[in-house]
């Protein structure tokens, strides 16, 4: 069997995440401790003791989520399960970069730490400009990406709300200022959306509102050399395979202001694993190594490979592997 690893992004965090697995598997706990030593942050407290409102901050959640993903990689590898293909949703792309050998463990933790600090600073600045009202993101359920983009077109021209995550034919996420999201909810409701769900994130990610953060992150990236991927690796920005380390570095900056093209990415992955004309379900596993089950649901909704499901990683599943 070959394996695809799909790593979730910001918003997947929750208090207590991965605690049961770290208690059961010493290699996972060792990974958390290693990340703490590198970052100088009490990441275990973010993961297991921090309440959701504080954990949603980018300078908390990004380290917590990435560390949990790297810890799960260590557990899977201890069972002889390694990725042949990987991709990460938004922040999850950094765990994928590490998994694909583009970044070392230490480089990944250091970059994610700085990324979270930079993004939170810009989010706080945007909130201050709105009288303390926090910018953010919201999932629109029941409209196609094209319908959502059209519904918020005037708000995008104003620079206050944008279609940011193209998740599935049934779900698109909007990024915006507090005012932008309020108006977007009204416009999307008028367009026929079933639900408009505010997400547990601290800012308007993957939109032009994060341009300042992207510009600052360039300076951080200048200190790191990205290697070429050693396995198949796919990009949020293009939806296509990443072929070189230099390309991966450029895309890490574009991440800030460009939409997540997850549907396109899933289609590319499904096309690759289906190139063997026998049933891909007999040849491939797809795992979601991270907190939550969001990507498993999006894979199911995509319909690209109906004969193979994406399995979210939990203690019960690990015991069967």
Backbone as numpy.savetxt, mean C-alpha at the origin, in Angstrom:
# Nx Ny Nz CAx CAy CAz Cx Cy Cz
5.04 -25.36 -6.56 4.21 -24.16 -6.56 5.08 -22.90 -6.56
4.62 -21.90 -7.29 5.25 -20.59 -7.25 4.33 -19.63 -6.51
4.89 -18.48 -6.08 4.15 -17.61 -5.17 4.17 -16.15 -5.61
3.01 -15.51 -5.47 2.87 -14.07 -5.63 2.63 -13.47 -4.25
3.39 -12.43 -3.89 3.16 -11.69 -2.64 2.60 -10.32 -3.00
1.44 -9.99 -2.42 0.82 -8.68 -2.60 0.76 -7.99 -1.23
1.45 -6.86 -1.10 1.59 -6.20 0.19 0.63 -5.01 0.31
-0.20 -4.99 1.36 -1.15 -3.88 1.53 -0.47 -2.58 1.95
-1.22 -1.49 1.88 -0.68 -0.17 2.17 -1.31 0.48 3.38
-1.08 1.77 3.48 -1.56 2.54 4.63 -3.08 2.48 4.69
-3.60 2.35 5.88 -5.03 2.14 6.08 -5.31 0.72 6.54
-4.36 -0.20 6.30 -4.53 -1.60 6.73 -4.20 -1.78 8.20
-3.58 -0.77 8.80 -3.11 -0.90 10.19 -4.27 -1.01 11.18
-3.99 -1.72 12.28 -4.95 -1.78 13.38 -4.19 -2.15 14.66
-4.68 -1.68 15.78 -4.04 -1.97 17.06 -3.99 -3.48 17.29
-2.81 -3.97 17.65 -2.65 -5.39 17.93 -2.23 -6.22 16.74
-1.99 -5.57 15.61 -1.69 -6.32 14.39 -0.42 -7.14 14.54
-0.52 -8.39 14.14 0.59 -9.35 14.09 1.08 -9.81 15.46
0.44 -9.40 16.55 0.92 -9.77 17.88 0.90 -11.29 18.06
-0.19 -11.94 17.66 -0.29 -13.39 17.84 0.79 -14.12 17.04
1.10 -13.62 15.85 2.12 -14.26 15.02 3.51 -14.04 15.61
3.77 -12.84 16.12 5.07 -12.57 16.73 5.29 -13.39 18.00
4.22 -13.66 18.72 4.32 -14.49 19.93 4.56 -15.96 19.57
4.05 -16.38 18.42 4.17 -17.77 18.00 5.48 -18.04 17.26
5.94 -17.06 16.47 7.11 -17.25 15.61 8.22 -16.29 16.01
9.27 -16.79 16.64 10.39 -15.93 17.08 11.01 -15.12 15.93
11.03 -15.67 14.72 11.64 -14.96 13.60 10.88 -13.67 13.28
9.58 -13.67 13.52 8.78 -12.45 13.31 9.12 -11.41 14.36
9.21 -11.84 15.62 9.56 -10.91 16.69 10.96 -10.36 16.48
11.86 -11.21 16.02 13.23 -10.75 15.75 13.25 -9.68 14.67
12.38 -9.82 13.68 12.30 -8.83 12.61 11.81 -7.49 13.13
10.82 -7.53 14.01 10.32 -6.29 14.61 11.42 -5.60 15.42
12.13 -6.37 16.22 13.21 -5.81 17.03 14.32 -5.23 16.16
14.62 -5.90 15.07 15.64 -5.42 14.14 15.22 -4.08 13.53
13.95 -3.97 13.15 13.44 -2.71 12.59 13.47 -1.60 13.62
13.19 -1.93 14.87 13.24 -0.93 15.95 14.67 -0.40 16.13
15.63 -1.30 16.08 17.03 -0.89 16.26 17.48 0.02 15.13
17.09 -0.30 13.93 17.47 0.51 12.76 16.82 1.88 12.81
15.53 1.91 13.11 14.76 3.16 13.05 14.88 4.03 14.28
15.25 3.42 15.42 15.25 4.16 16.67 13.84 4.46 17.17
12.85 3.75 16.64 11.45 3.95 17.01 10.90 2.70 17.70
9.97 2.90 18.62 9.33 1.78 19.31 8.18 1.25 18.44
8.55 0.58 17.38 7.55 0.13 16.40 6.57 -0.86 17.02
7.04 -1.69 17.93 6.14 -2.66 18.57 5.02 -1.95 19.32
5.30 -0.79 19.89 4.25 -0.02 20.58 3.25 0.53 19.57
3.76 0.97 18.41 2.84 1.42 17.37 1.92 0.28 16.96
2.48 -0.91 16.82 1.71 -2.04 16.32 0.71 -2.57 17.34
1.10 -2.58 18.63 0.32 -3.33 19.60 -0.34 -2.48 20.70
0.09 -1.24 20.87 -0.45 -0.44 21.97 -1.09 0.88 21.54
-0.81 1.33 20.34 -1.27 2.64 19.90 -2.70 2.59 19.38
-3.52 3.53 19.85 -4.92 3.57 19.43 -5.01 4.01 17.97
-6.13 3.66 17.35 -6.27 3.82 15.90 -6.05 5.25 15.42
-6.56 6.23 16.13 -6.45 7.62 15.69 -4.99 8.06 15.60
-4.18 7.67 16.58 -2.76 8.01 16.58 -1.99 7.14 15.59
-2.40 5.88 15.49 -1.73 4.95 14.58 -1.92 5.34 13.13
-2.99 6.06 12.82 -3.27 6.47 11.44 -2.26 7.49 10.92
-1.55 8.16 11.82 -0.54 9.12 11.39 0.51 8.42 10.52
0.93 9.11 9.47 1.90 8.51 8.55 3.22 8.17 9.22
3.61 8.98 10.21 4.89 8.71 10.89 4.78 7.59 11.91
3.63 6.99 12.05 3.43 5.80 12.88 3.08 4.60 11.98
2.03 4.77 11.20 1.48 3.63 10.45 2.44 3.09 9.40
3.21 3.95 8.76 4.07 3.46 7.68 5.14 2.51 8.20
5.75 2.87 9.31 6.73 1.96 9.93 6.06 0.69 10.44
4.90 0.84 11.06 4.21 -0.32 11.64 3.80 -1.31 10.56
3.22 -0.81 9.47 2.74 -1.69 8.40 3.91 -2.37 7.70
4.93 -1.57 7.34 6.06 -2.15 6.62 6.79 -3.19 7.46
6.96 -2.91 8.74 7.61 -3.87 9.63 6.80 -5.16 9.72
5.49 -5.03 9.81 4.65 -6.23 9.88 4.78 -7.05 8.61
4.89 -6.39 7.46 5.01 -7.10 6.20 6.37 -7.81 6.10
7.41 -7.14 6.52 8.74 -7.77 6.49 8.81 -8.93 7.49
8.12 -8.79 8.61 8.08 -9.88 9.58 7.36 -11.11 9.00
6.28 -10.87 8.26 5.56 -11.98 7.65 6.39 -12.64 6.54
7.16 -11.84 5.81 8.07 -12.44 4.82 9.03 -13.41 5.52
9.55 -12.99 6.68 10.50 -13.84 7.40 9.86 -15.15 7.84
8.60 -15.10 8.24 7.91 -16.32 8.65 7.68 -17.23 7.44
7.20 -16.65 6.36 6.96 -17.45 5.16 8.25 -18.09 4.65
9.33 -17.31 4.65 10.60 -17.87 4.18 11.12 -18.96 5.11
10.81 -18.85 6.41 11.21 -19.91 7.34 10.48 -21.22 7.04
9.36 -21.12 6.33 8.60 -22.29 5.91 8.92 -22.70 4.48
9.94 -22.05 3.90 10.35 -22.38 2.55 9.51 -21.74 1.47
8.74 -20.72 1.83 7.85 -20.05 0.87 8.45 -18.69 0.52
8.91 -18.56 -0.72 9.51 -17.31 -1.19 8.73 -16.78 -2.39
8.80 -15.48 -2.57 8.06 -14.86 -3.67 8.77 -15.07 -5.00
7.99 -15.35 -6.04 8.47 -15.35 -7.42 8.00 -14.09 -8.15
6.93 -13.51 -7.63 6.36 -12.27 -8.15 5.90 -11.45 -6.95
6.11 -10.14 -6.99 5.60 -9.34 -5.88 5.15 -7.97 -6.36
4.25 -7.40 -5.57 3.74 -6.05 -5.82 3.21 -5.52 -4.50
3.19 -4.22 -4.35 2.67 -3.63 -3.13 1.72 -2.50 -3.44
0.67 -2.43 -2.67 -0.32 -1.36 -2.86 0.17 -0.12 -2.13
0.46 0.95 -2.87 0.89 2.22 -2.26 2.12 1.99 -1.38
2.04 2.28 -0.08 3.15 2.04 0.83 3.69 0.62 0.71
2.81 -0.35 0.47 3.21 -1.74 0.37 4.27 -2.00 -0.69
4.45 -1.05 -1.61 5.46 -1.23 -2.64 6.87 -1.23 -2.05
7.04 -0.62 -0.85 8.37 -0.64 -0.24 8.72 -2.04 0.28
7.75 -2.74 0.85 7.99 -4.13 1.23 8.28 -4.96 -0.01
7.60 -4.65 -1.12 7.84 -5.37 -2.37 9.24 -5.08 -2.89
9.70 -3.83 -2.78 11.06 -3.49 -3.21 12.10 -4.26 -2.41
11.84 -4.43 -1.12 12.74 -5.22 -0.27 12.68 -6.69 -0.67
11.48 -7.19 -0.87 11.27 -8.60 -1.23 11.96 -8.93 -2.55
11.97 -7.96 -3.47 12.56 -8.17 -4.80 14.05 -7.87 -4.84
14.64 -7.52 -3.69 16.07 -7.28 -3.63 16.50 -5.91 -4.13
15.55 -5.01 -4.39 15.89 -3.66 -4.86 16.47 -2.85 -3.71
15.91 -3.06 -2.51 16.37 -2.39 -1.30 16.73 -3.44 -0.25
17.71 -3.14 0.58 18.00 -4.00 1.72 16.97 -3.76 2.81
16.95 -4.63 3.81 16.05 -4.45 4.96 16.30 -3.09 5.60
17.55 -2.77 5.86 17.88 -1.51 6.52 17.49 -0.30 5.68
17.75 -0.36 4.39 17.36 0.74 3.51 15.85 0.93 3.50
15.13 -0.18 3.47 13.66 -0.11 3.46 13.13 0.57 4.70
13.60 0.15 5.86 13.13 0.74 7.12 13.48 2.24 7.19
14.70 2.58 6.82 15.11 3.99 6.88 14.32 4.86 5.92
14.08 4.37 4.71 13.31 5.15 3.74 11.86 5.31 4.17
11.26 4.24 4.67 9.87 4.31 5.12 9.74 5.25 6.31
10.71 5.22 7.22 10.70 6.14 8.35 10.68 7.59 7.88
11.60 7.94 6.98 11.68 9.31 6.49 10.46 9.68 5.65
9.97 8.73 4.88 8.78 8.96 4.06 7.58 9.32 4.94
7.41 8.55 6.00 6.28 8.80 6.90 6.37 10.16 7.57
7.58 10.54 7.99 7.77 11.84 8.64 7.46 12.98 7.67
7.98 12.86 6.46 7.77 13.90 5.44 6.29 14.03 5.10
5.63 12.92 4.89 4.23 12.95 4.51 3.35 13.50 5.62
3.66 13.13 6.87 2.86 13.65 7.97 3.04 15.16 8.12
4.25 15.63 7.89 4.50 17.06 7.98 3.67 17.84 6.96
3.62 17.33 5.74 2.83 17.99 4.70 1.34 17.90 5.00
0.89 16.76 5.53 -0.52 16.61 5.90 -0.91 17.59 7.00
-0.03 17.77 7.98 -0.30 18.72 9.06 -0.37 20.15 8.51
0.48 20.44 7.55 0.49 21.77 6.93 -0.82 22.02 6.17
-1.30 21.00 5.45 -2.57 21.13 4.74 -3.73 21.31 5.71
-3.69 20.59 6.83 -4.74 20.72 7.84 -4.74 22.11 8.44
-3.55 22.65 8.71 -3.43 23.99 9.27 -4.03 25.03 8.32
-3.79 24.84 7.03 -4.32 25.78 6.03 -5.84 25.70 5.93
-6.41 24.59 6.42 -7.87 24.40 6.39 -8.50 24.64 7.76
-7.80 25.38 8.60 -8.34 25.67 9.93 -8.36 24.48 10.85
-7.41 23.56 10.66 -7.33 22.37 11.53 -8.12 21.19 11.03
-8.78 21.31 9.90 -9.56 20.21 9.34 -8.66 19.32 8.49
-8.58 18.06 8.88 -7.60 17.14 8.30 -7.97 16.72 6.88
-7.01 16.76 5.95 -7.25 16.18 4.62 -7.28 14.66 4.74
-7.64 13.97 3.68 -7.67 12.52 3.77 -8.09 11.86 2.49
-8.68 10.66 2.64 -9.09 9.85 1.49 -10.42 9.17 1.81
-11.16 8.85 0.77 -12.44 8.16 0.95 -12.66 7.19 -0.21
-13.21 6.02 0.12 -13.50 5.02 -0.91 -14.92 5.22 -1.44
-15.04 5.23 -2.75 -16.34 5.35 -3.41 -16.72 3.96 -3.93
-17.84 3.45 -3.45 -18.29 2.11 -3.81 -19.49 2.21 -4.75
-19.42 1.46 -5.85 -20.58 1.38 -6.73 -20.50 2.20 -7.99
-19.38 2.88 -8.20 -19.15 3.61 -9.44 -17.85 3.10 -10.06
-17.75 3.17 -11.38 -16.51 2.80 -12.04 -15.48 3.91 -11.83
-14.19 3.60 -12.02 -13.18 4.65 -11.92 -13.46 5.83 -12.85
-13.95 5.53 -14.04 -14.26 6.59 -15.00 -15.38 7.48 -14.49
-16.39 6.88 -13.86 -17.52 7.66 -13.32 -17.08 8.53 -12.15
-16.19 7.99 -11.30 -15.70 8.77 -10.16 -14.86 9.95 -10.66
-13.98 9.68 -11.61 -13.13 10.74 -12.17 -13.97 11.86 -12.75
-15.02 11.50 -13.46 -15.91 12.50 -14.05 -16.66 13.27 -12.96
-17.11 12.58 -11.90 -17.88 13.22 -10.84 -17.08 14.29 -10.12
-15.75 14.06 -9.97 -14.93 15.02 -9.22 -14.07 15.88 -10.14
-14.38 15.89 -11.41 -13.55 16.61 -12.38 -13.41 18.09 -12.02
-14.50 18.72 -11.66 -14.43 20.15 -11.32 -13.63 20.38 -10.05
-13.69 19.45 -9.10 -12.93 19.57 -7.86 -11.44 19.38 -8.12
-11.12 18.51 -9.08 -9.72 18.32 -9.45 -9.15 19.59 -10.07
-9.95 20.26 -10.87 -9.50 21.53 -11.46 -9.28 22.59 -10.39
-10.08 22.53 -9.32 -9.90 23.45 -8.18 -8.69 23.07 -7.33
-8.21 21.82 -7.49 -7.08 21.34 -6.71 -7.44 20.89 -5.31
-8.70 20.42 -5.11 -9.11 20.04 -3.76 -9.54 18.57 -3.64
-9.75 17.86 -4.75 -10.11 16.44 -4.68 -9.76 15.75 -5.99
-9.26 14.50 -5.88 -8.75 13.79 -7.06 -9.05 12.29 -6.93
-9.30 11.63 -8.07 -9.36 10.16 -8.09 -7.94 9.66 -7.90
-7.69 8.92 -6.81 -6.32 8.59 -6.40 -5.96 7.12 -6.49
-6.84 6.23 -6.07 -6.56 4.79 -6.09 -7.61 4.11 -6.97
-7.17 3.57 -8.10 -8.08 2.87 -9.01 -8.04 1.39 -8.62
-8.87 1.04 -7.64 -8.75 -0.24 -6.94 -9.40 -1.41 -7.64
-10.58 -1.19 -8.19 -11.32 -2.27 -8.85 -12.44 -1.64 -9.66
-13.11 -2.43 -10.49 -14.24 -1.88 -11.25 -15.34 -1.34 -10.34
-15.34 -1.76 -9.07 -16.40 -1.35 -8.15 -15.95 -0.32 -7.11
-14.64 -0.02 -7.05 -14.15 0.83 -5.98 -13.03 1.75 -6.46
-13.18 3.03 -6.18 -12.15 4.04 -6.45 -12.01 4.89 -5.20
-10.77 5.24 -4.86 -10.52 6.08 -3.69 -10.20 7.50 -4.14
-10.80 8.45 -3.44 -10.58 9.87 -3.71 -9.68 10.45 -2.63
-8.73 11.29 -3.03 -7.91 12.05 -2.10 -8.33 13.51 -2.16
-8.27 14.21 -1.00 -8.63 15.62 -1.05 -8.48 16.33 0.27
-8.66 17.61 0.21 -8.75 18.41 1.43 -10.06 18.05 2.14
-10.21 18.53 3.36 -11.46 18.27 4.10 -12.65 18.78 3.29
-12.54 20.01 2.79 -13.61 20.59 1.98 -13.81 19.79 0.69
-12.71 19.38 0.07 -12.80 18.63 -1.18 -13.53 17.32 -1.01
-13.26 16.61 0.08 -13.94 15.34 0.32 -15.42 15.53 0.63
-15.75 16.61 1.34 -17.16 16.89 1.60 -17.93 17.09 0.29
-17.35 17.89 -0.60 -17.99 18.15 -1.89 -18.01 16.89 -2.75
-16.92 16.11 -2.69 -16.85 14.88 -3.48 -17.94 13.90 -3.07
-18.20 13.81 -1.77 -19.26 12.90 -1.31 -20.60 13.29 -1.92
-20.88 14.58 -1.95 -22.14 15.04 -2.53 -22.20 14.73 -4.02
-21.10 15.01 -4.73 -21.08 14.80 -6.17 -21.18 13.30 -6.52
-20.50 12.46 -5.76 -20.53 11.02 -6.03 -21.88 10.42 -5.68
-22.51 10.93 -4.63 -23.86 10.48 -4.28 -24.83 10.82 -5.40
-24.71 12.03 -5.93 -25.56 12.44 -7.05 -25.32 11.57 -8.28
-24.08 11.08 -8.41 -23.73 10.24 -9.58 -24.18 8.80 -9.40
-24.65 8.45 -8.17 -25.20 7.11 -7.95 -24.35 6.15 -7.16
-23.34 6.65 -6.41 -22.51 5.72 -5.63 -23.33 5.11 -4.49
-22.99 3.88 -4.10 -23.72 3.20 -3.04 -23.21 3.61 -1.66
-21.87 3.76 -1.55 -21.28 4.12 -0.26 -20.09 5.05 -0.49
-19.84 5.89 0.51 -18.69 6.81 0.50 -18.06 6.67 1.87
-16.89 6.00 1.93 -16.32 5.57 3.20 -15.00 6.30 3.46
-14.95 7.07 4.55 -13.71 7.74 4.93 -12.69 6.70 5.40
-11.45 6.81 4.92 -10.42 5.83 5.23 -9.56 6.27 6.41
-8.88 5.27 7.02 -8.04 5.53 8.21 -6.62 5.93 7.77
-6.55 7.06 7.09 -5.25 7.59 6.67 -5.19 9.07 7.03
-3.96 9.59 7.05 -3.76 10.94 7.57 -3.61 12.00 6.49
-3.82 11.65 5.21 -3.59 12.65 4.20 -4.14 12.29 2.83
-4.04 13.23 1.88 -4.56 13.05 0.52 -3.52 12.44 -0.40
-3.19 11.19 -0.17 -2.09 10.53 -0.85 -2.39 10.32 -2.33
-1.31 10.16 -3.11 -1.39 9.89 -4.54 -2.21 10.96 -5.28
-1.95 12.19 -4.91 -2.60 13.32 -5.57 -1.64 14.50 -5.62
-1.91 15.49 -6.47 -1.04 16.67 -6.55 -0.88 17.40 -5.22
-1.77 17.17 -4.27 -1.66 17.81 -2.96 -0.41 17.36 -2.20
0.20 16.25 -2.64 1.39 15.73 -1.97 2.68 16.05 -2.72
2.62 17.00 -3.64 3.81 17.33 -4.44 4.98 17.79 -3.58
4.71 18.59 -2.57 5.78 19.07 -1.69 6.49 17.90 -1.01
5.73 16.90 -0.59 6.33 15.72 0.06 7.22 14.96 -0.92
6.76 14.82 -2.15 7.55 14.13 -3.15 8.87 14.83 -3.43
8.81 16.15 -3.51 10.02 16.93 -3.76 11.03 16.77 -2.62
10.54 16.70 -1.39 11.44 16.54 -0.26 12.01 15.12 -0.18
11.21 14.14 -0.60 11.66 12.75 -0.54 12.79 12.48 -1.54
12.84 13.27 -2.62 13.92 13.12 -3.60 15.29 13.21 -2.91
15.40 14.14 -1.96 16.68 14.34 -1.26 17.05 13.10 -0.45
16.07 12.43 0.11 16.31 11.20 0.87 16.75 10.08 -0.07
16.09 9.97 -1.20 16.40 8.91 -2.15 17.80 9.06 -2.73
18.30 10.28 -2.78 19.65 10.51 -3.32 20.73 9.78 -2.52
20.40 9.37 -1.30 21.38 8.70 -0.44 21.37 7.18 -0.63
20.48 6.67 -1.48 20.30 5.22 -1.62 20.44 4.80 -3.08
21.08 3.68 -3.31 21.21 3.11 -4.64 20.23 1.94 -4.78
19.31 2.05 -5.71 18.32 1.00 -5.95 18.91 -0.06 -6.89
18.86 -1.31 -6.48 19.36 -2.41 -7.32 18.27 -2.87 -8.29
18.66 -3.61 -9.29 17.68 -4.18 -10.21 16.92 -5.32 -9.52
15.63 -5.47 -9.80 14.85 -6.54 -9.16 15.40 -7.92 -9.50
15.38 -8.81 -8.51 15.83 -10.19 -8.74 14.66 -11.13 -9.00
13.43 -10.64 -8.83 12.22 -11.38 -9.21 11.27 -10.41 -9.91
10.17 -10.91 -10.41 9.18 -10.05 -11.06 8.60 -9.07 -10.04
8.58 -7.79 -10.42 8.12 -6.73 -9.53 7.27 -5.77 -10.34
6.09 -5.39 -9.80 5.17 -4.55 -10.54 4.93 -3.21 -9.84
4.60 -2.20 -10.64 4.50 -0.81 -10.18 3.08 -0.31 -10.06
2.80 0.45 -8.99 1.52 1.15 -8.85 1.35 2.25 -9.88
2.42 2.95 -10.16 2.33 4.16 -11.00 1.99 3.81 -12.44
2.66 2.78 -12.96 2.45 2.41 -14.36 1.51 1.23 -14.53
1.38 0.42 -13.48 0.64 -0.83 -13.59 1.43 -1.92 -14.29
2.68 -1.63 -14.65 3.51 -2.56 -15.42 4.67 -3.08 -14.57
5.44 -4.00 -15.14 6.61 -4.54 -14.46 7.70 -3.48 -14.34
8.38 -3.47 -13.20 9.54 -2.61 -12.99 10.78 -3.40 -13.40
11.56 -2.87 -14.32 12.67 -3.63 -14.89 14.02 -3.30 -14.29
14.20 -2.07 -13.80 15.51 -1.66 -13.28 15.37 -0.93 -11.95
16.48 -0.87 -11.21 16.50 -0.13 -9.97 16.31 1.35 -10.20
16.88 1.88 -11.28 16.75 3.30 -11.59 15.28 3.66 -11.84
14.57 2.78 -12.54 13.14 2.99 -12.77 12.38 2.97 -11.45
12.73 2.02 -10.58 12.05 1.91 -9.28 12.24 3.18 -8.46
13.43 3.77 -8.51 13.70 4.99 -7.75 12.86 6.16 -8.27
12.76 6.30 -9.57 11.95 7.38 -10.15 10.47 7.21 -9.79
10.01 5.96 -9.83 8.61 5.69 -9.51 8.29 5.96 -8.05
9.30 5.79 -7.16 9.09 6.04 -5.73 8.77 7.51 -5.47
9.22 8.39 -6.34 8.88 9.81 -6.22 7.51 10.08 -6.86
7.29 9.50 -8.03 6.01 9.69 -8.73 4.84 9.17 -7.91
5.11 8.19 -7.03 4.12 7.63 -6.12 3.30 8.70 -5.39
3.96 9.77 -5.01 3.33 10.79 -4.17 2.15 11.47 -4.87
2.28 11.73 -6.15 1.29 12.55 -6.84 0.49 11.81 -7.89
0.86 10.57 -8.20 0.16 9.81 -9.24 -0.81 8.80 -8.65
-1.88 8.49 -9.36 -2.84 7.49 -8.87 -2.22 6.11 -8.75
-2.76 5.30 -7.85 -2.42 3.88 -7.74 -3.26 3.13 -8.78
-2.60 2.56 -9.77 -3.30 1.84 -10.84 -3.33 0.34 -10.50
-4.03 0.03 -9.41 -4.02 -1.33 -8.90 -4.73 -2.30 -9.83
-5.81 -1.86 -10.45 -6.53 -2.74 -11.37 -5.63 -3.14 -12.53
-4.89 -2.18 -13.06 -3.95 -2.47 -14.16 -2.85 -3.42 -13.69
-2.38 -3.20 -12.47 -1.31 -4.03 -11.90 -1.78 -5.48 -11.73
-2.99 -5.63 -11.20 -3.55 -6.97 -11.04 -3.69 -7.67 -12.39
-4.12 -6.92 -13.40 -4.29 -7.51 -14.74 -2.96 -8.00 -15.30
-1.90 -7.23 -15.09 -0.57 -7.63 -15.55 -0.09 -8.90 -14.84
-0.32 -8.94 -13.52 0.09 -10.11 -12.74 -0.70 -11.34 -13.17
-2.01 -11.17 -13.32 -2.85 -12.29 -13.75 -2.43 -12.79 -15.13
-2.06 -11.87 -16.01 -1.60 -12.26 -17.34 -0.30 -13.04 -17.27
0.59 -12.63 -16.37 1.88 -13.31 -16.25 1.70 -14.72 -15.69
0.95 -14.86 -14.60 0.83 -16.18 -13.99 -0.05 -17.11 -14.81
-0.79 -16.53 -15.75 -1.63 -17.35 -16.61 -1.00 -17.72 -17.92
0.29 -17.33 -18.10 0.95 -17.65 -19.36 1.16 -19.15 -19.53
1.25 -19.88 -18.41 1.25 -21.34 -18.46 -0.20 -21.77 -18.72
-0.44 -22.44 -19.83 -1.81 -22.72 -20.24 -2.53 -23.75 -19.37
-1.79 -24.42 -18.48 -2.48 -25.26 -17.50 -3.11 -24.36 -16.46
-3.93 -24.89 -15.61 -4.63 -24.09 -14.62 -3.64 -23.39 -13.70
-3.70 -22.05 -13.68 -2.76 -21.32 -12.83 -2.99 -21.62 -11.36
-4.20 -22.05 -11.00 -4.47 -22.39 -9.60 -3.65 -23.59 -9.15
-3.24 -24.44 -10.10 -2.44 -25.61 -9.76 -0.96 -25.28 -9.64
-0.57 -24.10 -10.12 0.85 -23.74 -10.19 1.24 -22.55 -9.31
0.26 -21.77 -8.86 0.56 -20.53 -8.17 -0.24 -20.39 -6.87
0.42 -19.83 -5.85 -0.26 -19.31 -4.66 -0.19 -17.79 -4.71
-1.21 -17.13 -4.23 -1.18 -15.67 -4.07 -1.44 -15.36 -2.60
-0.49 -14.67 -1.97 -0.58 -14.34 -0.55 -0.62 -12.83 -0.34
-1.30 -12.42 0.71 -1.32 -11.02 1.14 -0.60 -10.94 2.48
0.73 -10.76 2.48 1.48 -10.72 3.74 1.44 -9.33 4.38
0.46 -9.13 5.22 0.30 -7.84 5.89 -0.99 -7.83 6.67
-1.24 -6.77 7.42 -2.49 -6.70 8.18 -3.70 -6.55 7.27
-4.79 -7.18 7.66 -6.04 -7.01 6.94 -6.23 -7.94 5.76
-7.33 -7.71 5.04 -7.72 -8.57 3.92 -8.12 -7.75 2.69
-7.72 -6.49 2.65 -8.18 -5.60 1.58 -7.78 -6.10 0.20
-6.52 -6.47 0.03 -6.05 -6.86 -1.30 -6.65 -8.19 -1.74
-6.94 -9.06 -0.79 -7.62 -10.32 -1.12 -8.99 -10.03 -1.73
-9.67 -9.05 -1.14 -10.99 -8.66 -1.66 -10.90 -8.01 -3.03
-9.91 -7.14 -3.21 -9.76 -6.48 -4.51 -9.39 -7.48 -5.60
-8.55 -8.48 -5.25 -8.21 -9.51 -6.23 -9.46 -10.28 -6.65
-10.28 -10.62 -5.67 -11.54 -11.33 -5.97 -12.44 -10.48 -6.87
-12.55 -9.20 -6.56 -13.44 -8.31 -7.32 -12.94 -8.06 -8.74
-11.63 -8.20 -8.94 -11.08 -7.90 -10.27 -11.57 -8.86 -11.33
-11.75 -10.14 -10.94 -12.20 -11.15 -11.89 -11.17 -11.57 -12.92
-9.89 -11.15 -12.72 -8.86 -11.45 -13.72 -8.42 -12.91 -13.69
-8.46 -13.53 -12.53 -8.06 -14.94 -12.43 -9.02 -15.61 -11.45
-10.19 -15.93 -11.94 -11.27 -16.41 -11.07 -10.98 -17.76 -10.43
-10.04 -18.51 -10.99 -9.78 -19.86 -10.48 -8.69 -19.88 -9.41
-8.20 -18.70 -8.99 -7.19 -18.65 -7.93 -7.48 -17.47 -7.01
-7.53 -17.76 -5.72 -7.85 -16.72 -4.74 -6.57 -16.18 -4.11
-6.67 -14.99 -3.56 -5.56 -14.39 -2.80 -5.82 -14.67 -1.33
-4.84 -15.27 -0.65 -5.01 -15.64 0.75 -4.35 -14.60 1.66
-5.13 -14.01 2.55 -4.55 -13.11 3.55 -3.84 -13.95 4.61
-2.74 -13.44 5.11 -1.92 -14.20 6.06 -2.38 -13.95 7.49
-2.73 -15.01 8.17 -3.05 -14.94 9.60 -2.46 -16.18 10.28
-2.57 -16.23 11.60 -1.97 -17.33 12.33 -2.53 -18.68 11.92
-3.83 -18.73 11.71 -4.48 -19.98 11.33 -3.94 -20.49 9.99
-3.79 -19.61 9.01 -3.26 -20.03 7.71 -1.81 -20.46 7.82
-1.00 -19.73 8.58 0.41 -20.08 8.72 0.59 -21.48 9.30
-0.30 -21.89 10.17 -0.20 -23.20 10.78 -0.45 -24.33 9.78
-1.06 -23.99 8.64 -1.35 -25.02 7.63 -0.29 -25.09 6.55
0.61 -24.12 6.51 1.59 -24.04 5.42 2.81 -24.91 5.71
